[in-house]
Each structure stands twice: as structure tokens, then as C-alpha cells.
Amino acid sequence: MTRQCGAALIMVLWAIALLGLMTGSMVEILRLENRQSAFELQHSRALLAAEAGLALAVEGLLAYPAPRVADGRIYSLPFEQAALSITVSSERGKLDLNLAALDSFARLAHGLGATVEQAQQWSEGLGQQRSTGPLKTLEQLQQLPGMDVRLYDRLLPNITLWSGLTQPDLDVATPELLALLKLSRPKVAIARGPDSVVNVHVLATLNNQVSASLETVIFLSPQGGGPRPYRVLRWKE
């Protein structure tokens, strides 16, 4: 009888310990879920602030008579409980994958770290992609044989699909890109109108340091007659 009572007591103690362990695990899971939910809420707020930054950038680009220039400078602006860092640059200063000479793309890829063989292989692959029609997204470049994330990330700031030019605009291309393509800036800048296709990068940081970034390529169409004065060509959060 004593042995049976002892076994029953052990079972009860084991059940209590197991229940305590399960309760503790559930509490930790709930705490983790609450933290994740709180972070997601704050991140959503930061992303909304970044979208507001995009609207402010467009407003500046369309301002009359002194529109903001898409020259790559950083603008710091407050917005409610967030700090915005906005950079606007022209797509005209990049290499257009749909129109540029294939050897220019090979030169760019090699200058950014690809081997001569890789650069040649990718330029040929790009030519095959273009033979079936213009590229629709920059991400199609990742389909080239042997393209890795590191080199793709290096290429990305230098390439576009929307400049409409066979080579970067020498007046707005970065010095690094000009050097890689062995191009030089003209001594006298050519007068041109405002940019119609621009890259807008916004970093929004809340007071609690939660941040979100938004990078877009937009086509400005102030006379388009639609609900928005621009059309989104690329959107990356």
C-alpha cells in the first residue's frame, strides 16, 4: 500500500512538473508573439512614414517654379514621429539594360568584380534575354547563369530599364560609373529639362529607432490627368 502511494505521489509530482513546464513554454510563446506583433506594428508605422516621404519627394520634384533636382543629394525631413532621409536620383545616369551596348554591360560587370569569362557570359545571356523582348524587371538579371547575390547587389545601383538611352547621361552619371565605362563628363553641361523617370529612396526612422526603407522608380506625369501625378515602375520595401 505504501509502495502504491509512493508511485502515485511520483506521478502527481511528475504531472505538476510537466504542467509547469508547459505553462512556462506557453508564456514564453505568448511573450514572443506579443513582441513580434509590437514590432510589426511599429514597422508598419515606419513604412507608412516612408510612403509619406515618397509623396513629399514627388511634391518637391513637381514644385513650380523651382522643382527639386534629382541629383542624388540627401534630404532630411521630419514627419510626425519619424525622421525621413530622402534621396532622389535620375535614372538617366544609369546603364539601360534594354538599350545599352552589350560590351558596355560586360565592362561594367567586370569592373564590379566579375571575371572576364563571367562578364562575357552575362553579356551574351543579356543579349539572349533581349532577343525575346525588352526586360520588364531588374530581377531578370538574376536569371543569368552564375549571377550571384553579391555581384547583383553591386550592379543594381548602376542599371536601369527606363532611361531610354544607349549610354548613361554623362551629366548625371556617378563618377564611379563613368570610370567603369571609360566615359568622361563633358566640360560644358548640356541644358535639359526636369527628369521624368527618377529613383526615390526613403529611410524612415521612428523615435523608438524602428525603421523601414522604401525604394521606388517612378515616372512623373504631372499632366497625365490621373489620380496620381506619377506612375510606379519599381517598388521595393
C-alpha positions in Angstrom: 0.0 0.0 0.0 2.9 2.4 0.9 4.6 1.5 -2.4 1.4 2.3 -4.3 1.0 5.7 -2.5 4.6 6.5 -3.3 4.2 5.7 -7.0 1.0 7.8 -7.1 2.8 10.7 -5.5 5.6 10.4 -8.0 3.1 10.5 -10.9 1.4 13.6 -9.3 4.7 15.4 -8.9 5.7 14.5 -12.5 2.4 15.8 -13.8 2.8 19.0 -11.9 6.3 19.5 -13.2 5.1 18.8 -16.8 2.2 21.2 -16.4 4.6 23.9 -15.1 7.0 23.3 -18.0 4.1 23.6 -20.5 2.8 26.7 -18.8 6.2 28.3 -18.9 6.6 27.4 -22.5 3.2 28.9 -23.4 4.0 32.1 -21.5 7.3 32.5 -23.5 5.5 31.8 -26.7 2.9 34.5 -25.9 5.6 36.9 -25.0 7.4 36.3 -28.2 4.2 36.7 -30.2 3.5 39.9 -28.4 7.0 41.2 -29.2 6.6 40.2 -32.8 3.2 41.9 -33.1 4.5 45.1 -31.4 7.5 45.2 -33.8 5.3 44.5 -36.9 3.0 47.3 -35.8 5.9 49.7 -35.4 7.5 48.6 -38.7 4.1 49.2 -40.4 4.1 52.7 -39.0 7.7 53.3 -40.2 6.7 52.0 -43.7 3.7 54.4 -43.8 6.1 57.2 -42.9 8.4 56.1 -45.8 5.4 56.2 -48.2 4.7 59.7 -46.9 8.3 60.6 -47.7 7.7 59.4 -51.3 4.8 61.7 -51.6 6.9 64.6 -50.2 9.6 63.8 -52.7 7.2 63.9 -55.6 5.7 67.2 -54.4 9.2 68.6 -54.4 10.0 67.3 -57.9 6.9 68.9 -59.3 7.2 72.2 -57.4 6.9 75.3 -59.6 8.8 77.3 -60.4 11.8 75.7 -58.6 11.4 71.9 -58.6 13.8 69.7 -56.6 16.7 68.4 -58.7 17.2 64.6 -58.9 20.9 64.8 -58.3 21.4 62.2 -55.6 21.7 64.6 -52.6 20.2 63.5 -49.3 17.2 65.5 -47.8 16.4 65.1 -44.1 12.9 65.9 -43.1 10.7 65.4 -40.0 7.3 63.7 -40.4 5.1 63.3 -37.3 7.1 60.9 -35.0 9.6 59.9 -37.6 12.8 61.2 -39.3 12.9 60.9 -43.0 16.1 60.6 -45.1 15.2 61.0 -48.8 17.5 60.6 -51.8 16.3 61.3 -55.4 18.4 60.4 -58.4 17.9 60.3 -62.1 17.5 57.0 -64.0 19.2 58.8 -66.9 22.5 58.4 -65.2 22.4 54.6 -65.3 23.1 51.9 -67.9 19.9 50.9 -69.6 19.9 47.1 -69.9 17.4 47.2 -72.8 19.3 49.7 -75.0 23.0 49.8 -74.0 25.7 48.0 -75.9 26.3 44.5 -74.6 30.1 45.2 -74.3 29.3 48.2 -72.0 27.4 45.8 -69.7 30.3 43.4 -69.8 32.7 46.2 -68.9 30.5 47.3 -66.0 30.2 43.7 -64.7 34.0 43.1 -64.9 34.7 46.4 -63.2 32.4 45.5 -60.3 34.2 42.2 -59.7 33.1 39.6 -62.3 35.8 37.7 -64.1 36.3 38.3 -67.8 34.6 35.0 -68.5 31.6 35.8 -66.3 31.2 39.2 -67.8 31.3 37.8 -71.3 28.8 35.0 -70.4 26.4 37.5 -68.8 26.5 39.9 -71.7 25.7 37.1 -74.0 22.9 36.0 -71.7 21.6 39.5 -71.6 21.6 39.6 -75.4 19.5 36.4 -75.5 17.0 37.8 -73.0 16.7 41.0 -75.1 16.1 38.9 -78.3 12.8 37.8 -76.9 11.7 41.3 -75.9 12.7 44.1 -73.5 13.4 43.2 -69.9 10.4 44.0 -67.6 12.2 43.9 -64.2 15.7 44.3 -63.0 15.3 41.0 -61.2 15.5 39.2 -64.5 19.3 39.8 -64.4 19.4 37.2 -61.6 18.4 34.6 -64.1 21.8 34.9 -65.9 24.0 31.8 -65.4 26.3 32.2 -62.5 24.9 35.5 -61.3 25.4 35.7 -57.5 23.8 37.9 -54.9 27.0 39.9 -54.2 27.6 40.9 -57.8 23.9 41.5 -58.4 23.8 43.9 -55.5 26.8 45.8 -56.9 25.2 46.1 -60.3 21.8 47.2 -59.1 22.6 50.9 -58.3 24.2 51.3 -61.8 21.5 49.8 -64.0 18.0 50.7 -65.2 15.3 49.7 -67.7 13.8 53.2 -68.1 16.3 55.8 -69.2 15.6 55.4 -72.9 19.3 56.0 -73.6 22.0 53.8 -75.2 24.5 55.1 -72.6 24.2 56.9 -69.3 23.7 60.6 -69.4 27.2 62.0 -68.8 25.9 65.0 -66.8 24.2 62.9 -64.1 26.0 59.6 -64.1 28.1 59.0 -61.0 31.9 59.4 -61.3 32.3 55.7 -60.4 30.1 54.6 -63.3 31.8 56.9 -65.7 35.1 55.5 -64.7 33.9 51.9 -65.1 32.6 52.5 -68.5 35.6 54.7 -69.5 33.4 57.7 -70.2 34.1 61.3 -69.2 31.8 64.1 -68.3 31.6 67.0 -70.8 33.3 70.2 -69.9 30.1 72.1 -70.6 26.9 70.7 -69.2 24.1 70.4 -71.7 20.9 72.1 -70.7 18.0 69.7 -70.2 14.5 69.7 -68.7 13.4 68.1 -65.5 13.8 64.3 -65.2 10.7 62.3 -65.9 12.0 58.9 -64.5 13.6 59.1 -61.1 14.7 56.8 -58.3 13.4 57.7 -54.9 14.9 56.1 -51.8 13.3 56.9 -48.4 14.5 55.7 -45.0 12.0 56.4 -42.2 13.2 56.0 -38.6 10.7 56.3 -35.7 11.5 57.8 -32.3 12.0 54.3 -30.9 14.6 53.6 -33.7 12.4 51.2 -35.6 13.0 51.9 -39.3 11.7 51.0 -42.7 13.1 51.7 -46.2 11.3 52.2 -49.5 12.9 52.3 -52.9 10.9 53.2 -55.9 11.4 54.1 -59.6 8.6 56.4 -60.7 7.6 58.1 -63.9 6.5 61.6 -63.3 3.4 62.6 -65.3 2.1 65.9 -63.9 -0.2 66.3 -67.0 -1.4 62.7 -67.0 -4.8 63.5 -65.7 -5.0 60.5 -63.4 -5.5 60.5 -59.6 -1.7 60.5 -59.1 1.0 62.7 -60.7 3.3 59.7 -61.1 3.3 56.0 -62.1 5.3 53.4 -60.2 7.7 51.4 -62.3 9.5 49.6 -59.5 8.6 49.2 -55.8 10.9 47.6 -53.2 10.4 47.7 -49.4 
